[in-house]
């Protein structure tokens, strides 16, 4: 080994990200509820666009993403010139860290926030700062207290993953107003579409010069396998991010499928309504079995158990029944399991299996 060849500081401190498990050895016909995927998949219009794209695979894609940005702007009432597209919202998070954070800088996020905030901060040599939450909910005062003259980025997932909780627009605005002048508030709206009438923070982006919003096509749009996301922010910040974005970071297939998806808001509305119905049912069913959860505003439930041992034992039992959920010890919640809200059949199977598990231990 050549000791003279070394990565940049911070990179070796990164724990590899582990996605939701998809298979169980020796078990067939599993139901995957570990990655917060839309059980109904993409809309028919998105599927049709995906298939049509095969005819232009020999051509380079658009470098400016103008058609997709225009569609997003039209649907959400935004300025297309202030939109940037990326390989999932993860890439927008990476761009922000690349462009605005580095050694001696700090990146703030809540203790149970998305793991990519810490990973992306470490990748650029910045110092990640985890802020305590209050009952698994963002504490604005704690975030403001943690900010210093070295704070460059503050990441807030709202709704949050893996807790499913969120804070109101007034609290988010108070956070934006209270940040030090050099800091950018990044509102991660991966699950925004699951909240009726919620703009993901777009209004706050319009009102201020220190707020950026990120969104994704991986959740309610059912396009996780294509990896498409976008961000919205002040023109000055978007112009900076565009300088570090690769010119062909999204393929024609990604761009055209996402455009068809965002224009099909009827499909989004149906998925949102069905998710709300089954989320409520599943939370109540689990509670009846002695497994509480906070009120979720996303497409998953964070089920709480007595301790780590019980959570892991339940996870093992669910796997034996062909049901895959997500352990969240890496998020500081080892006594919990994150359960994606699937279709009605999947939700009923989960509730029945958890009831069997609790009955065996009773």
Steps between C-alpha positions, in 0.01 A plus 500: 500500500630842407458717813580812299171468309232629733141620457390844606434553873157380609446239231625205706263609777202427277307185584372345180131571440284190519176506305189314603531123477321340205555125546486240778707186460280195457177700483315559173217738417621764744326834554751784509400779737848628580566782252186718505414412142159571349326159482299618197808596301516774237204625301409345167599824327848479656535139388403596145762777495762257628424257216506773233846612612655181361492652152747777590749312716778574249457875553651705780241643739420865553763679704269769639202276591278782375196287416491328839571824687216669312261217586593513869462878499161482331360238737629662818476865401875562516768682301667250264823702507536424870464122467789254478464127428716219630545129546248480781482773761815335639702662222358844579610446861846407372513812281414721797776350713752520214419862430451641848680285759854380557770459765434702817136551396205339678190331358206479741217244493266339751607185684253273321540669162580339164843331509616670178533835679787367710650300215503795260649729765783258577568450130601867466695510827237696690397425858153346539307626803203293619242692702266330753133470413212527745291183508625409152393840366719788378590750772556839335649657812754218528602549135544874543705442815728260311575749222830689509702724272627179340152371407454497123207265447202394711310197370140448605288214367138603539329250521798326656634156418490263689272658762218615269450813713503858374489856630272780383574781256532755779776303671684446172482873427630578849793268437584666168483847654719403796792346311837675488545705180738257328277193546257344252189316619435192284144370520494136395150437365537139388165420662330838444246362253351279771385809693185655348546866406866511603741679265814344646630844595477658154330810641783553746754462219317777315497724806864466605851483357636228733263207438524214251241225453574149373244256361503153345320278251597190700210496746143584403586506128625141524824559307758396759666272248573792265655738757362845420480799732494876488566809703357851516677801642620856453637555149844581638525166683355296211756659265778390735366143522475486121875559480573174681225298330619268225366609160337160432409392853150391394419274206228562243305212655513662843405843370207389283359255753516757780329760284211265428481407868484854634227592251283210617379650828189282493722199571672692781166586660384138490825376657483768770143411593564126512818550703312713755226237531735206556743698716220582741378140499846353555588738784176414680545127440855503638393710799237237584785248517693723743731655238467880507617751239507875458249655261666455161467746215695287251460155344639302790448442869772494766389217725637518854576194711592453866872476426757411234466129568127497438533707183765270357305188600192637327703580190634144494149360535368722221780382273407141570154589374638660184451857622797737473500823703786730599706498816600857585777461755721700265261793550531477878172311537600137573172427680296587190414353163408715203215343306406627154128537441435243228177408327209370707606135476854580619377715789265227616780242484729722707237569764412130525866397529579760767195380692623141478846608620363693797270211585789256511690726741195565718 
